[in-house]
């Protein structure tokens, strides 16, 4: 197991290198440069100022040359400054944006898991019932509806029509401290969590149902019934433990997916998280911020792929990576 972990960790390094090269190259192909926002937003900005800043930031060099300069600083922990926010890009992402994304993504995964596992088990135990068909129908809708469209519909229904929940942002201005602020933040997070968890919820429910149906038909389950064990014991102590193995893998793979999916959700709901920062930084040509956020998501994908494999082995003693 140790040799497998070391080998997988070492594979992360060249993978991150290739990802950073591709992402940096794609950002460099975007029209415009980071100085454009200063040039078009400041009437006193002259051509001489533009040329001086282009040379100062090294933007007069080819993108692959700039990439090696960026990589040399990045391996030392310096991802460059955010020209839009006037601070190091890494500090802006990890101090001001990542905590909000962690709240949104963590709650979304928790809600999806708490709904999907019981719904999948119940649907399998009541196969071909009316409720089973209803859950399956809702799941097909959940995996088919785009997140941004669902977010807009939720805003229209609950914020515009019913007016029971706020349309976006993280809290209402002027409410600071105490129970009132906590309640206000809970109200703001309900709609984005619902939109972000919908896809995972529907997908996990389908997998849980299929896995549970497969396990319930295995020989050891029939043997447990023949011995006279209670149906509840058979379902939750014997069948569920094996049926939940695919969900463990899916959860590990879904964590970075939720972070990347938060780009659309945070943009629709104006949630000040890392996903919204990626969108804003690309629009404003603030490439250093975009690189920090995108590389962090890439690292999450690689790390949680490894953790999912290890969790799978811990849940099923038959699996070995020797």
HELIX and SHEET records of a PDB file:
HELIX    1   1 UNK A    2  UNK A   28  1                                  27    
HELIX    2   2 UNK A   36  UNK A   41  1                                   6    
HELIX    3   3 UNK A   47  UNK A   56  1                                  10    
HELIX    4   4 UNK A   63  UNK A   74  1                                  12    
HELIX    5   5 UNK A   89  UNK A   91  1                                   3    
HELIX    6   6 UNK A   92  UNK A   97  3                                   6    
HELIX    7   7 UNK A   98  UNK A  125  1                                  28    
HELIX    8   8 UNK A  130  UNK A  144  1                                  15    
HELIX    9   9 UNK A  147  UNK A  154  1                                   8    
HELIX   10  10 UNK A  155  UNK A  161  3                                   7    
HELIX   11  11 UNK A  178  UNK A  216  1                                  39    
HELIX   12  12 UNK A  219  UNK A  226  1                                   8    
HELIX   13  13 UNK A  231  UNK A  233  1                                   3    
HELIX   14  14 UNK A  234  UNK A  239  3                                   6    
HELIX   15  15 UNK A  240  UNK A  243  1                                   4    
HELIX   16  16 UNK A  245  UNK A  268  1                                  24    
HELIX   17  17 UNK A  274  UNK A  283  1                                  10    
HELIX   18  18 UNK A  287  UNK A  315  1                                  29    
SHEET    1   A 2 UNK A  81  UNK A  82  0                                        
SHEET    2   A 2 UNK A  87  UNK A  88 -1                                        
END                                                                             
